[in-house]
Amino acid sequence: MKPYVIPLALAAMSPALDAQAQSQPPTPIQDLVVTAQRPAAQTLIDRKVYTVSRDLQAVTGTAADVLNTVPSVSVDADGNPSLRGDGSVTILVNGKPSAQFSGAARGLSLQQFPAGDIDRIEVLTNPPAQYKAEGSGGVINIITKKTRKAGASGGGQFSLGDKRRFVLALNGAYNAGKLQLSGGLGLRQDARDRQSLTDRLEPDPGQTLAGQTTASHQSLTEHQRRLLPSARASLDYDLTSRQSWGASFSHRELQGIRYFDQYDTSGPPGAAPTNLSDRHSDGRDWSSDTSLSAHTTQKLWRPGETLTVSLQRSATRERERYVYSNTQALPAADPTYDDLRLSLDLIKTEISADYDLPLPQDRDLKLGYDLEDDRNAFDNVGDKLNPTTIDPAVTNHFRYRQQVHAGYAQIQSPLGPWRLQAGLRLEATKVSSLQITGNVSDGRAYFAAYPSLSLDRPLGADSKLSLNLSRRVTRPDPEALNPFADHQDTHNLRAGNPDLKPQDTWLYQAAYTTTLHTQGLATQTLGATVYYRFDRDSVTDVTTPVSADVVLVTKRNLPKSRAAGLEFSANGRLAKSLTYALSGNLFYSQIDAGALGGVGLKSTTGVNLKASLDYRPTAADTAQISFVRTDRRLTPQGSISPINQVNLGYRHQIRPDLALLATVTDVLDGQRFHRLVATSKLQDSYLRHQYGRVAYVGLVYTFGAPKKAKPTSFEYEP
């Protein structure tokens, strides 16, 4: 909440006033402070903006927890986000990309990113040309908090959770004239437990008689404990009235242990098992995310004309080591031991220049250039112990480099009663890869144009109509191009596909929003969006049998897929102390799986829902409840079952600078990922239960100097 400060004084007196009154000196009136709060949701010409800083889950949770409450967005138990069911989403922080939200590291990074650092979320399902064309689902832009208070300000938080979880955070800022400094330190300890159950029926390649099958069952119980320290800092300095400089730094680490017990049985269907084994793993995980950025903004000759140049470099590194012991009970055999070491390094460097020129008649022109350079390394080493020998089946070294040169032009202008935003982005991509094991190299280069168009117009004082279209691309994840198999789970192998093509997507939508002011009732904001998406060469998982109880999951391009739907939203006040938010997505999806050995065209319909209530019985107390449902989804070989989740939160303001907070995530323990595969060669039921019920209770402390407004200022934080 930011203040409007309106200085008032008796500068002149009406001639009609009494002469004696006029002869007295004016009596000054103290400044009048008017406060206004940013709305929970805003619809702009090319995006929707959601304020999440008032969500109680944002205090103790992570970015993954907060994103799962945002309309149109879903987040699975591994932290992977999707927009309208499409998992190809570009994640930005303050408008900039980062290695930590690229590829396989994205879900884990969202589960590490502190939600307390987030101010609002921008959802761009049809992004304009100034944003990268990468991500068929669209763009999610995380806007972090910025302190604009003059002088020193900051705060701290300490929360304790079940299973020895805790969250400790300190932040501070100092603003003085031309200089703005901010930073923070954090330490989080987390624990994750989950169980996976697999029931499988498949032909046994070892059998000589056709039609013979093997039934297998796998049970895996996994435990993780993580310690996550983090640090961040930023500096902005106005060198002159026309030039400013800035730099930022962030670092986050994960250190933890991970162990699991796996039990496997297999044999003829309906008969006693002929194979019994178990596998125990002890492992250690380490990862780090580091980002450095610098920028300068130069005001040019015309009012509002600016040139911004930015440089950013980010690095994500992971190191994992697992030691396995294997016991074979039936048929009886001596125990065996093996070792697996996994590492990845994702390095992203980006240089961009953006030029903004306001034009007469409320028009605006933007031009820009962007160079993105990605250098990725994947190293997997497996050892068989006693005696120690390298296992060539699981040892490989893969290198990947990608360069994208992009230029864009974008104009915004009135067009009769409409507001137009049109742009064109040109991207030239060059990719090269090297499989060091075997010395197999590959590469490709391609050029494409990505247009975008947005229109909106007011319909009366409180309603708006918006139309959008855009073309997007999804380049294959580098790890998905590595053909070597991942053997972390010896019964569920995973491998990439070097022949994957980039996905091409066209997106269309029309949206309507309105605000209702009904006499005697509270204000209500309603919205509806109709959308259609057409994909070519989308990347999907395909599961094939390898042996009697082992399958291989790899990547393939799906020739065509379509999705359409109606999104709806409503929020407002039900009573003086009770507010609500409701959103949903009534969707239809169709895929053509014939080229992948499926049944051809498949389609489904469903409804994704989100709802929340915010109850404030007193000025010092706030209680929240939220519900999230993700409906059934299609895959080329089957489907993924629905997921339901309920969260609770309570906050009590002990005094203006100190609050007590309690939260419970996933109250009903509903994070059950259930994938079904049904083909002529394989019947597979995979259920992964993430024990997601997490409770925290803690204190939040804030301090800061009051804002020092200029005598004639009128400020609103957008």
Rosetta blueprint (number, residue, H / E / L):
1 M L
2 K E
3 P E
4 Y E
5 V E
6 I E
7 P E
8 L E
9 A L
10 L L
11 A L
12 A L
13 M L
14 S L
15 P L
16 A L
17 L L
18 D L
19 A H
20 Q H
21 A H
22 Q H
23 S H
24 Q L
25 P L
26 P L
27 T L
28 P L
29 I E
30 Q E
31 D E
32 L E
33 V E
34 V E
35 T E
36 A E
37 Q L
38 R L
39 P L
40 A L
41 A E
42 Q E
43 T E
44 L L
45 I L
46 D L
47 R L
48 K E
49 V E
50 Y E
51 T E
52 V L
53 S L
54 R L
55 D L
56 L L
57 Q H
58 A H
59 V H
60 T H
61 G L
62 T E
63 A H
64 A H
65 D H
66 V H
67 L H
68 N L
69 T L
70 V L
71 P L
72 S L
73 V E
74 S E
75 V E
76 D L
77 A L
78 D L
79 G L
80 N L
81 P E
82 S E
83 L E
84 R L
85 G L
86 D E
87 G L
88 S L
89 V E
90 T E
91 I E
92 L E
93 V E
94 N L
95 G L
96 K E
97 P L
98 S L
99 A H
100 Q H
101 F H
102 S L
103 G H
104 A H
105 A H
106 R H
107 G H
108 L H
109 S H
110 L H
111 Q H
112 Q H
113 F L
114 P E
115 A H
116 G H
117 D H
118 I E
119 D E
120 R E
121 I E
122 E E
123 V E
124 L E
125 T L
126 N L
127 P L
128 P L
129 A L
130 Q L
131 Y L
132 K L
133 A L
134 E E
135 G L
136 S L
137 G L
138 G E
139 V E
140 I E
141 N E
142 I E
143 I E
144 T E
145 K L
146 K L
147 T L
148 R L
149 K L
150 A L
151 G E
152 A E
153 S E
154 G E
155 G E
156 G E
157 Q E
158 F E
159 S E
160 L E
161 G E
162 D L
163 K L
164 R L
165 R L
166 F E
167 V E
168 L E
169 A E
170 L E
171 N E
172 G E
173 A E
174 Y E
175 N E
176 A E
177 G L
178 K L
179 L E
180 Q E
181 L E
182 S E
183 G E
184 G E
185 L E
186 G E
187 L E
188 R E
189 Q E
190 D E
191 A E
192 R E
193 D E
194 R E
195 Q E
196 S E
197 L E
198 T E
199 D E
200 R E
201 L E
202 E E
203 P E
204 D L
205 P L
206 G L
207 Q L
208 T L
209 L L
210 A L
211 G L
212 Q L
213 T E
214 T E
215 A E
216 S E
217 H E
218 Q E
219 S E
220 L E
221 T E
222 E E
223 H E
224 Q E
225 R E
226 R E
227 L E
228 L E
229 P E
230 S E
231 A E
232 R E
233 A E
234 S E
235 L E
236 D E
237 Y E
238 D E
239 L L
240 T L
241 S L
242 R L
243 Q E
244 S E
245 W E
246 G E
247 A E
248 S E
249 F E
250 S E
251 H E
252 R E
253 E E
254 L E
255 Q E
256 G E
257 I E
258 R E
259 Y E
260 F E
261 D E
262 Q E
263 Y E
264 D E
265 T E
266 S E
267 G E
268 P L
269 P L
270 G L
271 A L
272 A L
273 P L
274 T L
275 N E
276 L E
277 S E
278 D E
279 R E
280 H E
281 S E
282 D E
283 G E
284 R E
285 D E
286 W E
287 S E
288 S E
289 D E
290 T E
291 S E
292 L E
293 S E
294 A E
295 H E
296 T E
297 T E
298 Q E
299 K E
300 L L
301 W L
302 R L
303 P L
304 G L
305 E L
306 T E
307 L E
308 T E
309 V E
310 S E
311 L E
312 Q E
313 R E
314 S E
315 A E
316 T E
317 R E
318 E E
319 R E
320 E E
321 R E
322 Y E
323 V E
324 Y E
325 S E
326 N E
327 T E
328 Q E
329 A E
330 L E
331 P L
332 A L
333 A E
334 D E
335 P E
336 T E
337 Y E
338 D E
339 D E
340 L E
341 R E
342 L E
343 S E
344 L E
345 D E
346 L E
347 I E
348 K E
349 T E
350 E E
351 I E
352 S E
353 A E
354 D E
355 Y E
356 D E
357 L E
358 P E
359 L E
360 P L
361 Q L
362 D L
363 R E
364 D E
365 L E
366 K E
367 L E
368 G E
369 Y E
370 D E
371 L E
372 E E
373 D E
374 D E
375 R E
376 N E
377 A E
378 F E
379 D E
380 N E
381 V E
382 G E
383 D E
384 K E
385 L E
386 N L
387 P L
388 T L
389 T E
390 I E
391 D L
392 P L
393 A L
394 V L
395 T L
396 N E
397 H E
398 F E
399 R E
400 Y E
401 R E
402 Q E
403 Q E
404 V E
405 H E
406 A E
407 G E
408 Y E
409 A E
410 Q E
411 I E
412 Q E
413 S E
414 P E
415 L E
416 G L
417 P L
418 W E
419 R E
420 L E
421 Q E
422 A E
423 G E
424 L E
425 R E
426 L E
427 E E
428 A E
429 T E
430 K E
431 V E
432 S E
433 S E
434 L E
435 Q E
436 I L
437 T L
438 G L
439 N L
440 V E
441 S E
442 D E
443 G E
444 R E
445 A E
446 Y E
447 F E
448 A E
449 A E
450 Y E
451 P E
452 S E
453 L E
454 S E
455 L E
456 D E
457 R E
458 P E
459 L L
460 G L
461 A L
462 D L
463 S E
464 K E
465 L E
466 S E
467 L E
468 N E
469 L E
470 S E
471 R E
472 R E
473 V E
474 T E
475 R L
476 P L
477 D L
478 P H
479 E H
480 A H
481 L H
482 N L
483 P L
484 F L
485 A E
486 D E
487 H L
488 Q L
489 D L
490 T L
491 H L
492 N E
493 L E
494 R E
495 A E
496 G L
497 N L
498 P L
499 D L
500 L L
501 K L
502 P L
503 Q E
504 D E
505 T E
506 W E
507 L E
508 Y E
509 Q E
510 A E
511 A E
512 Y E
513 T E
514 T E
515 T E
516 L E
517 H L
518 T L
519 Q L
520 G L
521 L L
522 A L
523 T L
524 Q E
525 T E
526 L E
527 G E
528 A E
529 T E
530 V E
531 Y E
532 Y E
533 R E
534 F E
535 D E
536 R E
537 D E
538 S E
539 V E
540 T E
541 D E
542 V E
543 T E
544 T E
545 P E
546 V E
547 S E
548 A L
549 D L
550 V E
551 V E
552 L E
553 V E
554 T E
555 K E
556 R E
557 N E
558 L E
559 P E
560 K E
561 S E
562 R E
563 A E
564 A E
565 G E
566 L E
567 E E
568 F E
569 S E
570 A E
571 N E
572 G E
573 R E
574 L E
575 A E
576 K L
577 S L
578 L E
579 T E
580 Y E
581 A E
582 L E
583 S E
584 G E
585 N E
586 L E
587 F E
588 Y E
589 S E
590 Q E
591 I E
592 D E
593 A L
594 G H
595 A H
596 L H
597 G L
598 G L
599 V L
600 G L
601 L E
602 K E
603 S E
604 T E
605 T E
606 G E
607 V E
608 N E
609 L E
610 K E
611 A E
612 S E
613 L E
614 D E
615 Y E
616 R E
617 P E
618 T E
619 A L
620 A L
621 D E
622 T E
623 A E
624 Q E
625 I E
626 S E
627 F E
628 V E
629 R E
630 T E
631 D L
632 R L
633 R E
634 L E
635 T E
636 P L
637 Q L
638 G E
639 S E
640 I E
641 S L
642 P L
643 I E
644 N E
645 Q E
646 V E
647 N E
648 L E
649 G E
650 Y E
651 R E
652 H E
653 Q E
654 I E
655 R E
656 P L
657 D L
658 L E
659 A E
660 L E
661 L E
662 A E
663 T E
664 V E
665 T E
666 D L
667 V L
668 L L
669 D L
670 G L
671 Q L
672 R E
673 F E
674 H E
675 R E
676 L E
677 V E
678 A E
679 T L
680 S L
681 K L
682 L L
683 Q E
684 D E
685 S E
686 Y E
687 L E
688 R E
689 H E
690 Q E
691 Y L
692 G L
693 R L
694 V E
695 A E
696 Y E
697 V E
698 G E
699 L E
700 V E
701 Y E
702 T E
703 F E
704 G E
705 A L
706 P L
707 K L
708 K L
709 A L
710 K L
711 P L
712 T L
713 S L
714 F L
715 E L
716 Y L
717 E L
718 P L
